[in-house]
Amino acid sequence: MAKYIKIKGIKTHYIDKGSGDIVLVLHGWGSCIKEWTKVHNELNERGFRVIALDLPGSGETEDPKRPMRLGDFSEFVHEFTQKINIQYFALLGHSFGGRIAVDYATRWSNQLRALILVSAAAAVQHPRIRTFAYLILSRFLDTILFHPKLKEYRKKLGKAWIIASGQNTHRELSPVMQRSLKLSVSNNLRPYFPNITTPTLLIWGDKDTTVPISDAFLIHKSIPLTHLHILPDLRHNLHLRAPVEIAKNTAYFLNNTPHE
């Protein structure tokens, strides 16, 4: 059953279902709760309570009033946990949600029993053509999107941005969300990894071209308490292609990792 709550003035959609130890799920950029339904159900069947929210500007959650940086997304999630009164949980993040999870783990590690990073966009090792195309186009959009004479073209420009950035989104990105993405991917998270003390599971597809397997190897080497599980012949959208494998590996990891 859908629920709504105000977080930092933003009407936020979330779900809370099942019973047992809590897994808080953060979807990737352009995704939403609905896309993760099969993973949620599989985790429920394995005895976990699943809580998931549509992040600002995604799914049924409102856009923020101003652009958000990575730290703003982390603080948003933290306020969410305080308002629904969950104090200790496993945090699972996919793609951009994994990026938020890495930042979260360095700030509120006392809340986390485990960290699960699924194809997390957290370790950018080298420039990629798609990323470069996004940066060029985003600068262009920053300049023109708010020009009064171009108001009628904003929707078309937004669609062009989505195609160039390779995002799979269920609603068109507003100018504030386009700026939020640019701000949120601008900082390098590699210095964060050695400071993460939470037991961490990495789940990756070996054919991922969005966040390649080399990123997983780097994270695995850099975070002290890390396990890596590679899924063969799978790309970036593991939650759509391999929901059972995500849930099975997450459950095994949590059931075999000591916690308070």
DONU-842179 format. One record per atom (N, C-alpha, C, CB): residue in three letters; x, y, z. Coordinates in steps of 0.2 Angstrom, whole numbers, plus 5000, padded with zeros to 4 digits. Glycine has a CB too. Example, Ala and Ser with C-alpha at 12.3 -4.5 7.8 and 13.67 -1.06 7.14 Angstrom:
REM residues 2
Ala506649725039/Ala506249785039/Ala506649845039/Ala505749785045/Ser506449895035/Ser506849955036/Ser506450005039/Ser507049975029/
REM end
This chain:
REM residues 260
Met500449945000/Met500050005000/Met500450065000/Met499550005006/Ala500350114995/Ala500750174995/Ala500650215001/Ala500550214989/Lys501150255003/Lys501150295009/Lys501550365006/Lys501550265015/Tyr501350415010/Tyr501650485008/Tyr501850515015/Tyr501150525004/Ile502450555014/Ile502650585020/Ile503050655018/Ile503150545025/Lys503050705021/Lys503350765020/Lys504150765022/Lys503050825022/Ile504550765018/Ile505350765020/Ile505650825017/Ile505650705017/Lys505850875021/Lys506150935019/Lys505650975014/Lys506850925015/Gly505050965016/Gly504551005012/Gly504250975006/Gly504751075011/Ile504550915004/Ile504450874998/Ile503950815000/Ile505050854995/Lys503350814996/Lys502950754997/Lys503250694994/Lys502250774993/Thr503350644998/Thr503750584997/Thr503350524997/Thr504350585001/His503450484991/His503050424991/His503550364993/His502850404984/Tyr503250324998/Tyr503650265000/Tyr503250205001/Tyr504050285006/Ile503550145002/Ile503250085004/Ile503550055010/Ile503250034998/Asp503250015014/Asp503449985020/Asp503049915020/Asp503350025026/Lys503349865018/Lys503049805018/Lys503449745021/Lys502749785011/Gly503149695024/Gly503449635026/Gly503649645034/Gly504049625022/Ser504049595036/Ser504249595043/Ser504949565044/Ser503749565048/Gly505249585049/Gly505949555050/Gly506449615050/Gly506149505044/Asp507149595049/Asp507649645048/Asp507449695042/Asp508349615048/Ile507649755043/Ile507449805038/Ile508049815033/Ile507349875041/Val507749815026/Val508249835021/Val507849895018/Val508249775015/Leu508249945018/Leu508050015015/Leu508350015008/Leu508250075019/Val507950025003/Val508150014996/Val508150084992/Val507649974992/Leu508650104989/Leu508750164986/Leu508850154978/Leu509350214988/His508350174974/His508350164967/His508850204963/His507650164964/Gly509050194957/Gly509450234953/Gly509150294950/Gly509750194948/Trp509550334947/Trp509250394943/Trp508750374938/Trp509850434941/Gly508150404938/Gly507650394933/Gly507250334934/Gly508050384926/Ser507450294939/Ser507050234941/Ser506550254946/Ser507450174944/Cys506250204950/Cys505650224955/Cys505550154959/Cys505050244951/Ile505150164964/Ile504950104968/Ile504650044963/Ile504450124973/Lys504250064959/Lys503850014955/Lys504349974951/Lys503350054950/Glu504849994949/Glu505349954945/Glu505649904949/Glu505849994942/Trp505649914956/Trp505949864961/Trp505449824964/Trp506349904966/Thr504849814962/Thr504349774965/Thr504549704966/Thr503749784961/Lys504849674961/Lys505049604961/Lys505549594966/Lys505249574954/Val506049634966/Val506649634971/Val506349634978/Val507149684970/His505849684979/His505549694986/His505149634988/His505049754986/Asn504749604983/Asn504449544985/Asn504849484987/Asn503949524979/Glu505449474983/Glu505849424984/Glu506149424991/Glu506449414979/Leu506349494993/Leu506649505000/Leu506149485005/Leu506849575000/Asn505449505004/Asn504949495009/Asn504949415010/Asn504249515006/Glu504949375004/Glu504849305005/Glu505449275009/Glu504849274998/Arg506049315009/Arg506549285012/Arg506649315020/Arg507249305009/Gly506049345022/Gly506049365029/Gly506249435031/Gly506349315033/Phe506249475026/Phe506549545027/Phe505949595026/Phe507049565022/Arg505949645030/Arg505549705030/Arg505849755025/Arg505349735037/Val505449765020/Val505749815014/Val505449885015/Val505649785007/Ile505849935015/Ile505650005015/Ile505950035009/Ile505850045022/Ala505650065005/Ala505850094999/Ala505550164998/Ala505850054992/Leu505850214995/Leu505550274994/Leu505750304987/Leu505850334999/Asp505350334984/Asp505450374977/Asp505850434979/Asp504850394973/Leu506450434977/Leu506950494978/Leu506650554975/Leu507650484976/Pro506850614977/Pro506550674975/Pro506650684967/Pro506950734978/Gly506050704964/Gly506050704957/Gly505950634953/Gly506650734954/Ser505750584957/Ser505750514954/Ser505050494956/Ser506250474956/Gly504750444952/Gly504150414953/Gly503550464955/Gly504250364959/Glu503350454961/Glu502750494964/Glu502950544969/Glu502250444967/Thr503650554969/Thr503850604974/Thr503950674970/Thr504550584977/Glu503850724974/Glu503850794970/Glu504550804969/Glu503550844975/Asp504650854964/Asp505350884963/Asp505550934969/Asp505350924956/Pro506150934970/Pro506350984975/Pro506251054973/Pro507150974977/Lys506251104977/Lys506251174975/Lys506851204972/Lys505951214981/Arg507451174974/Arg508051194972/Arg508451134970/Arg508451244977/Pro508951144966/Pro509451084964/Pro509751054970/Pro509951104959/Met509850994970/Met510150954976/Met510850924974/Met509650894978/Arg511250924979/Arg511950894978/Arg511850824981/Arg512450944982/Leu512450784981/Leu512450724983/Leu512250724991/Leu513050684982/Gly512550764995/Gly512450775002/Gly511750785003/Gly512950825005/Asp511450824999/Asp510750845000/Asp510250775000/Asp510450894995/Phe510450734995/Phe510050674994/Phe510150625000/Phe510250634988/Ser510750625003/Ser510950585009/Ser510550615015/Ser511650585010/Glu510550675016/Glu510150705021/Glu509450695021/Glu510350785022/Phe509250695014/Phe508450685013/Phe508350615016/Phe508350695006/Val508750565014/Val508650495016/Val508650485024/Val509150445013/His509150525026/His509250525034/His508650545037/His509850555036/Glu508350605035/Glu507750635038/Glu507150585037/Glu507650705035/Phe507150555032/Phe506650505031/Phe506650445036/Phe506750475023/Thr507250425037/Thr507350365042/Thr507150395049/Thr508050345042/Gln507250455051/Gln507150485057/Gln506350495058/Gln507450545058/Lys506050515052/Lys505350525053/Lys504950465053/Lys505050565047/Ile505150405050/Ile504750345050/Ile505050305056/Ile504750305044/Asn505550325059/Asn505850295065/Asn506150225064/Asn505250285071/Ile506650225059/Ile507050165059/Ile507750185060/Ile506950135051/Gln508050145065/Gln508650165068/Gln509250125065/Gln508650175075/Tyr509050065063/Tyr509650015062/Tyr509349965056/Tyr509749965068/Phe509749965050/Phe509449935044/Phe510049925039/Phe508949975041/Ala509949875035/Ala510349875029/Ala510149915023/Ala510349795026/Leu510649955020/Leu510550005015/Leu510749975009/Leu510950065017/Leu510249965004/Leu510449944997/Leu510349994992/Leu509949884996/Gly510850014988/Gly510750064983/Gly511050044976/Gly511150124985/His510650054971/His510750044964/His510950104961/His510250004961/Ser511550094957/Ser511750154952/Ser511850214956/Ser511250154946/Phe511450264955/Phe511450334958/Phe511250324966/Phe511050384955/Gly510750274967/Gly510650254974/Gly511250234978/Gly510050204974/Gly511650194974/Gly512250164977/Gly512750224979/Gly512550114973/Arg512750274975/Arg513150334976/Arg512950364982/Arg513150384970/Ile512250374983/Ile511950404989/Ile512150364995/Ile511250414989/Ala512150294994/Ala512250245000/Ala512950255002/Ala512150174997/Val513450264997/Val514150274999/Val514250335004/Val514650274993/Asp513950385002/Asp513950455005/Asp513650445012/Asp513650505002/Tyr513050405012/Tyr512750395019/Tyr513150355023/Tyr512050355017/Ala513450305021/Ala513850255025/Ala514450295029/Ala514150205021/Thr514750345026/Thr515250385029/Thr515050435034/Thr515650425023/Arg514350445034/Arg514050495039/Arg513650465044/Arg513650545035/Trp513350415043/Trp512850385048/Trp512950305048/Trp512150405046/Ser513550295049/Ser513750215049/Ser513450185055/Ser514550205049/Asn513350225060/Asn513050195066/Asn512350165065/Asn512950245072/Gln512050185060/Gln511350165058/Gln511350095054/Gln510950215054/Leu511950085051/Leu511950025046/Leu512249965049/Leu512350055040/Arg511849905048/Arg512049845049/Arg512449815043/Arg511549795051/Ala512349835037/Ala512649815031/Ala512549865025/Ala512449745029/Leu512949865020/Leu512849905014/Leu512849865008/Leu513449965014/Ile512349865004/Ile512349824998/Ile512349874992/Ile511749784998/Leu512849874988/Leu512949914982/Leu512849874976/Leu513649944982/Val512349894972/Val512149854966/Val512349904960/Val511449834966/Ser512849884956/Ser513049924951/Ser513049994952/Ser512549914945/Ala513450014958/Ala513450074961/Ala513850124957/Ala513650074968/Ala513550184955/Ala513950234952/Ala514350274956/Ala513450284948/Ala514850244959/Ala515250274965/Ala515950284963/Ala515150244971/Ala516250244958/Ala516950254957/Ala517150264950/Ala517250184959/Val517050324948/Val517250344941/Val517950344940/Val516950414939/Gln518250294936/Gln518950284935/Gln519250324929/Gln519150214935/His518750334924/His519050364918/His518450394914/His519350314913/Pro518550444910/Pro518050474906/Pro517750434901/Pro518250544903/Arg517050434901/Arg516650394896/Arg516350444891/Arg516250344899/Ile516250414885/Ile515950454880/Ile515250484882/Ile515850414873/Arg514850434885/Arg514150454887/Arg514250514892/Arg513750394890/Thr514650504897/Thr514750554902/Thr514950614900/Thr515250524908/Phe515450614895/Phe515650674892/Phe515050714888/Phe516250664887/Ala514650674884/Ala514150704881/Ala513650734885/Ala513750644876/Tyr513550704891/Tyr513050734896/Tyr513350794899/Tyr512950684902/Leu513950804900/Leu514250864903/Leu514250924898/Leu514950854905/Ile514350904892/Ile514350954887/Ile513550984886/Ile514550934880/Leu513150934886/Leu512450954885/Leu512150984891/Leu512050894883/Ser512350964897/Ser512050994903/Ser512251064904/Ser512250954909/Arg512851084902/Arg513051154902/Arg512651194897/Arg513851154900/Phe512551164891/Phe512151194886/Phe511451214889/Phe512151154880/Leu511151154892/Leu510451164895/Leu510451214901/Leu510251094897/Asp510951214905/Asp510951264910/Asp510951334908/Asp511651254914/Thr511251344902/Thr511251414899/Thr510551434896/Thr511751424894/Ile510251384893/Ile509651404889/Ile508951384892/Ile509651374882/Leu508951334897/Leu508251314899/Leu507851364902/Leu508351254903/Phe508151414905/Phe507751464908/Phe507651524904/Phe508051484915/His507851524898/His507751584894/His507051594892/His508251574887/Pro506751644893/Pro505951654892/Pro505751634885/Pro505751724894/Lys506151654880/Lys505951644873/Lys505951564871/Lys506451684869/Leu506251524875/Leu506351454874/Leu505951414878/Leu507051434874/Lys505451444881/Lys505051404886/Lys504651344882/Lys504451444889/Glu504451354876/Glu504051304872/Glu504451244870/Glu503751334866/Tyr505151254870/Tyr505651204868/Tyr505851164874/Tyr506151234864/Arg505751184880/Arg506051144886/Arg505851074886/Arg505751174892/Lys505251054884/Lys505050984884/Lys505550944879/Lys504350974883/Lys505550974873/Lys506050934868/Lys506750934870/Lys505950974862/Leu506950984873/Leu507650984876/Leu507750934881/Leu507851054878/Gly507250934886/Gly507350884891/Gly507350814888/Gly506750884896/Lys506950794883/Lys506950734880/Lys507650714877/Lys506450724875/Ala507950764874/Ala508650764871/Ala509150744876/Ala508850824867/Trp509050774882/Trp509550764887/Trp509450694890/Trp509450814893/Ile508850664890/Ile508750594893/Ile509050544888/Ile508050584893/Ile509050564881/Ile509350514876/Ile510050514877/Ile509050534869/Ala510350574877/Ala511050584878/Ala511350554884/Ala511250654877/Ser511050554889/Ser511350534896/Ser511150464897/Ser511050574902/Gly510750434893/Gly510550354893/Gly510150344899/Gly511250324894/Gln509750384901/Gln509350374907/Gln508650344905/Gln509250434911/Asn508450294910/Asn507750264909/Asn507350294914/Asn507850184909/Thr506950344912/Thr506550384917/Thr505850374916/Thr506750454917/His505450374921/His504750374920/His504350434920/His504450334926/Arg504750494920/Arg504450554919/Arg505050604917/Arg504150584925/Glu504850654913/Glu505350694910/Glu505650734916/Glu504950744905/Leu506350744915/Leu506750784920/Leu506650854919/Leu507450764919/Ser506450884925/Ser506350954925/Ser507050994925/Ser505950974931/Pro507051054924/Pro507751094924/Pro508051084931/Pro507651164923/Val507651084936/Val507951074943/Val508251004944/Val507451094949/Met507950954941/Met508250884942/Met508850874937/Met507750834940/Gln508850914931/Gln509450904927/Gln510050934931/Gln509350944920/Arg509950994934/Arg510451024938/Arg510650984944/Arg510251094940/Ser510250954947/Ser510350904952/Ser510850854950/Ser509750884956/Leu510650824945/Leu511150764942/Leu511850794941/Leu510850734936/Lys511850844938/Lys512550874937/Lys512950884943/Lys512450944932/Leu512550914948/Leu512950934954/Leu513150874958/Leu512450974959/Ser512650814958/Ser512750754962/Ser513350714959/Ser512150724962/Val513450714953/Val514050674950/Val514650704949/Val513750644943/Ser514750774952/Ser515350814951/Ser515850794955/Ser515150884951/Asn515750764961/Asn516250744966/Asn516550674966/Asn516050764973/Asn517150664967/Asn517450604967/Asn517350564974/Asn518250604965/Leu517050504974/Leu516950474980/Leu517550424982/Leu516250434979/Arg518050414977/Arg518550364979/Arg518850374986/Arg519050364974/Pro518950434988/Pro519250444995/Pro518850425000/Pro519450514996/Tyr518150414999/Tyr517750395004/Tyr517850315006/Tyr516950405002/Phe518050275001/Phe517950205002/Phe518350175008/Phe518250174996/Pro518950205009/Pro519350175015/Pro519050185022/Pro520050195015/Asn518650235022/Asn518250255028/Asn517650225029/Asn518150335028/Ile517450175025/Ile516850145026/Ile516950075030/Ile516450125019/Thr516650075036/Thr516850015040/Thr516249965041/Thr516950045047/Thr515749985037/Thr515149935037/Thr515249875032/Thr514449975035/Pro515049815035/Pro515149765030/Pro514749775023/Pro514849695033/Thr515049765018/Thr514849785011/Thr514849725006/Thr515249845009/Leu514249725003/Leu514149674997/Leu514149714991/Leu513549624999/Leu514449694986/Leu514449724979/Leu514149664975/Leu515149744977/Ile513649684971/Ile513249644966/Ile513349684959/Ile512549634968/Trp513649644954/Trp513749684948/Trp513649634942/Trp514549704948/Gly513449664937/Gly513449624930/Gly514049624927/Gly512849644926/Asp514349574924/Asp514949574921/Asp514949614914/Asp515249504920/Lys514349624911/Lys514249654905/Lys514049724906/Lys513749614900/Asp514049754912/Asp513849824913/Asp514249874909/Asp513849834920/Thr513949914905/Thr514349964901/Thr514250034904/Thr514149964894/Thr513750034908/Thr513550104911/Thr514050114917/Thr512850104914/Val514150064922/Val514550064927/Val514949994927/Val514250074934/Pro515549994923/Pro515849934921/Pro516149894927/Pro516449954917/Ile516249834926/Ile516449784932/Ile517149814935/Ile516549714929/Ser517549844931/Ser518149874934/Ser518049924940/Ser518549914928/Asp517449954940/Asp517349994945/Asp517149954951/Asp516650034944/Ala516849894950/Ala516749854956/Ala517349824959/Ala516349794954/Phe517849804955/Phe518549784957/Phe518849834961/Phe518949764951/Leu518849904959/Leu519149954963/Leu518849964969/Leu519050024959/Ile518149964970/Ile517749974976/Ile517949914981/Ile517049974975/His517949854978/His518149794982/His518849794985/His518049734977/Lys519249824981/Lys519949834984/Lys520049884989/Lys520449844978/Ser519549934989/Ser519649994993/Ser519249994999/Ser519450054989/Ile518649964999/Ile518249965006/Ile518449895010/Ile517449955004/Pro518649905016/Pro518949855020/Pro518549785020/Pro519049875027/Leu517949795022/Leu517549735023/Leu517049725017/Leu517149735030/Thr517249695012/Thr516849695006/Thr516849625003/Thr517149745001/His516249605000/His516249544997/His515949564990/His515749495000/Leu516149534985/Leu515949544978/Leu515649484975/Leu516549564973/His515049494972/His514649444968/His514549464961/His514049414972/Ile514849434956/Ile514749454949/Ile514249404946/Ile515449444946/Leu513749434943/Leu513249404939/Leu513449404931/Leu512549434940/Pro513449344929/Pro513749334922/Pro513149354917/Pro513949264920/Asp513449384911/Asp513049404905/Asp512449454907/Asp512749344902/Leu512549494912/Leu512049544914/Leu512349614914/Leu511749524921/Arg511949664912/Arg512149734911/Arg511949774918/Arg511849764905/His511749834917/His511649874922/His510949874926/His511649944920/Asn510449854922/Asn509749854926/Asn509649784929/Asn509249864921/Leu510049764934/Leu510049704937/Leu509349694940/Leu510549694942/His509049744943/His508449744947/His507849714942/His508249804950/Leu507949734935/Leu507449704931/Leu507549644928/Leu507349764925/Arg508249624927/Arg508449564924/Arg508549504929/Arg509049574920/Ala508749524935/Ala508949474940/Ala508749484947/Ala509749464940/Pro508049504948/Pro507849514954/Pro507949464959/Pro507049534954/Val507849394957/Val507949344962/Val508649334964/Val507749274958/Glu509149354960/Glu509849344961/Glu510049404966/Glu510249354955/Ile509749464965/Ile509849514970/Ile509649494977/Ile509549584967/Ala509049474977/Ala508749454984/Ala509049404987/Ala507949444983/Lys509249344983/Lys509549284986/Lys510249304989/Lys509649234980/Asn510649344985/Asn511349364987/Asn511349414993/Asn511749394982/Thr510849454993/Thr510749504999/Thr510549465005/Thr510249554997/Ala510049415004/Ala509849385010/Ala510449335013/Ala509249335008/Tyr510749305008/Tyr511349265011/Tyr511849305014/Tyr511649225005/Phe512049365012/Phe512549405015/Phe512249425022/Phe512649465010/Leu511649455022/Leu511449475028/Leu511349425034/Leu510749515027/Asn511149365032/Asn511049305036/Asn511749275039/Asn510649255033/Asn512249295035/Asn512949265037/Asn513349325039/Asn513249225032/Thr513149385040/Thr513549435043/Thr513349455050/Thr513449495038/Pro513849445055/Pro513649465062/Pro513449535062/Pro514249455066/His512949555067/His512749625068/His512549625075/His512249645063/Glu512349685077/Glu512149705084/Glu511549665086/Glu512149775085/
REM end
